[in-house]
């Protein structure tokens, strides 16, 4: 197996790029999760906390 040599600057640039890409993937997951939760709310699949607590008698 052959080794590839890169400069320290290039290595740091690639490491930073990898970090930014990872941050983007986390952001994308959050956006998709929010979209899914909004679909559930529109489809009446969830109940608000306030309504739930009122039904349970925990809010006055």
N, C-alpha and C positions, 0 to 999 in steps of 0.2 A: 504494500500500500504506500503510495507516494504522499509526502507531506507538502502542504502548501504554506508558504511563508508570507505573512502580511505585516504591514507596518503597525506600530502601536496605535497611531492615529486612526488607521482604518479599522482596527479591532475595536477601539472605543466608539467609533461611529456606528459600527454594526451592532455593538452592544446597546447603544442608545436607541437605535432603530428597532431592535428586538423589544426593548422595554416599551417604546411607544406603541408598537403593534399589540403587545399584551394589554396595555391600557385601553386601546381601541376595542379589543375583543370583550373586555369587561364592560365597557360602555355599551357595546352592541347587545350584550346579554341583558343589561338593565333596561334598555329601550324595548327589547322584545318582551321582557317580563311585564313592563308597564302596559304595553299594547295588549297583552293577554289578559291582564287584570281589568283593563277598560272593557274588553269584550265581555268578561264575566259580569261586570256591573251593568252593562247595557242589556245583557240577557237575563238579568235578575237572578243570577246564580249566587250572589253574595248578599249579605245583610250588613248594613252599617253598624258600627260599634254602638253608636248612640241608641239605635233602635233595639239592638240585642240587649243592651244593659237595661233599657226601659222594660222590655218584656220579662227580663229576669228579676225585675224589681230592685235593681242596684242603683238606679238613678231616680231622683225625686223631682 
